[in-house]
Amino acid sequence: MNLQEYKDIFHNGMWKQNTGVVQLLGMCPILAVSSSVVNGVSLGLATAVVMALSGAAVAPIRNFVPNEIRIPVFILIIAVLVTVVQYLMNAYMYGLYVVLGIFIPLIVTNCIVLARVEAFASKNSAATSAWDGFSMGLGLTAVLAVLGGMRELFGHGTLLSGIDLALGEATKSWVIHVIPNYKGFLLAILPPGAFIGLGMLIAGKNWLGLRAERKAKQRPLTMTPLQGATQG
């Protein structure tokens, strides 16, 4: 594959087929873990790593696995990779591991991972599949980061709260108090706040897409008089 094809895969994962606001897959972590930027980004990156590794692992063996057992084999590979990520977080980011809790092992059952392995990795090379999985994971991470930032800002008036759980005590000072002495807005950090925030992101994505389509349709119309003038 050439560089342009890798760029297309990245754009597809981050924007065109974003798993969070276009495909609407993996709703469980998006709604449950997006109460802050740190929680959302941490789980999103963990998912991106698992997706990249699972794509790279499935692609080389795709021709050797019988169709009848391919789904159980794919799930087994994903489960092994999730277990490795889970143990690493338990060892080096224990505070964050406790906060994320059950949602780390639940990456195994996340339909984003299995769907991408089945749809892409089982038909392409290892390097391409790894890049596709990582791009899709980054797209999910971006949604979790923005949604987490919105909910944390309206709910607590801060950004990057809990970053010390991921990067150590020395980073406690990195927390940004956007609204000092903020009393908090409970709805933002409750499940309804997650639904409302995600709905706003989906609406924003659709609006930007329609706006881009409208500009693309108008561009040839505006170019025609200039071209005619040049020819004349």
ChimeraX attribute file (.defattr): number of C-alpha atoms within 10 A of each C-alpha:
attribute: neighborCount
match mode: 1-to-1
recipient: residues
	/A:1	8
	/A:2	6
	/A:3	7
	/A:4	9
	/A:5	11
	/A:6	15
	/A:7	13
	/A:8	13
	/A:9	20
	/A:10	21
	/A:11	17
	/A:12	17
	/A:13	22
	/A:14	22
	/A:15	19
	/A:16	17
	/A:17	17
	/A:18	23
	/A:19	24
	/A:20	25
	/A:21	23
	/A:22	13
	/A:23	11
	/A:24	15
	/A:25	18
	/A:26	17
	/A:27	16
	/A:28	13
	/A:29	21
	/A:30	25
	/A:31	22
	/A:32	17
	/A:33	25
	/A:34	31
	/A:35	27
	/A:36	27
	/A:37	27
	/A:38	25
	/A:39	26
	/A:40	27
	/A:41	23
	/A:42	22
	/A:43	26
	/A:44	26
	/A:45	19
	/A:46	19
	/A:47	27
	/A:48	25
	/A:49	21
	/A:50	28
	/A:51	32
	/A:52	26
	/A:53	22
	/A:54	29
	/A:55	33
	/A:56	24
	/A:57	22
	/A:58	27
	/A:59	22
	/A:60	17
	/A:61	12
	/A:62	18
	/A:63	11
	/A:64	8
	/A:65	14
	/A:66	10
	/A:67	9
	/A:68	8
	/A:69	9
	/A:70	16
	/A:71	15
	/A:72	10
	/A:73	14
	/A:74	21
	/A:75	17
	/A:76	13
	/A:77	18
	/A:78	25
	/A:79	19
	/A:80	14
	/A:81	19
	/A:82	24
	/A:83	16
	/A:84	13
	/A:85	18
	/A:86	18
	/A:87	13
	/A:88	13
	/A:89	19
	/A:90	14
	/A:91	11
	/A:92	14
	/A:93	17
	/A:94	15
	/A:95	18
	/A:96	21
	/A:97	23
	/A:98	13
	/A:99	14
	/A:100	18
	/A:101	13
	/A:102	10
	/A:103	17
	/A:104	21
	/A:105	15
	/A:106	13
	/A:107	27
	/A:108	22
	/A:109	14
	/A:110	17
	/A:111	14
	/A:112	23
	/A:113	26
	/A:114	21
	/A:115	12
	/A:116	19
	/A:117	29
	/A:118	17
	/A:119	10
	/A:120	19
	/A:121	29
	/A:122	23
	/A:123	15
	/A:124	19
	/A:125	17
	/A:126	21
	/A:127	18
	/A:128	20
	/A:129	28
	/A:130	27
	/A:131	22
	/A:132	29
	/A:133	31
	/A:134	26
	/A:135	26
	/A:136	30
	/A:137	28
	/A:138	25
	/A:139	27
	/A:140	31
	/A:141	26
	/A:142	21
	/A:143	24
	/A:144	30
	/A:145	24
	/A:146	19
	/A:147	28
	/A:148	29
	/A:149	24
	/A:150	24
	/A:151	28
	/A:152	24
	/A:153	26
	/A:154	21
	/A:155	21
	/A:156	23
	/A:157	21
	/A:158	22
	/A:159	23
	/A:160	21
	/A:161	22
	/A:162	21
	/A:163	22
	/A:164	19
	/A:165	20
	/A:166	18
	/A:167	14
	/A:168	13
	/A:169	11
	/A:170	9
	/A:171	14
	/A:172	15
	/A:173	11
	/A:174	13
	/A:175	14
	/A:176	14
	/A:177	15
	/A:178	13
	/A:179	14
	/A:180	10
	/A:181	9
	/A:182	14
	/A:183	11
	/A:184	16
	/A:185	16
	/A:186	13
	/A:187	14
	/A:188	22
	/A:189	22
	/A:190	15
	/A:191	15
	/A:192	13
	/A:193	22
	/A:194	23
	/A:195	17
	/A:196	15
	/A:197	20
	/A:198	25
	/A:199	13
	/A:200	14
	/A:201	17
	/A:202	15
	/A:203	13
	/A:204	13
	/A:205	17
	/A:206	14
	/A:207	12
	/A:208	11
	/A:209	13
	/A:210	12
	/A:211	11
	/A:212	12
	/A:213	11
	/A:214	11
	/A:215	10
	/A:216	11
	/A:217	10
	/A:218	11
	/A:219	10
	/A:220	10
	/A:221	10
	/A:222	10
	/A:223	10
	/A:224	11
	/A:225	11
	/A:226	11
	/A:227	10
	/A:228	9
	/A:229	8
	/A:230	8
	/A:231	7
	/A:232	6
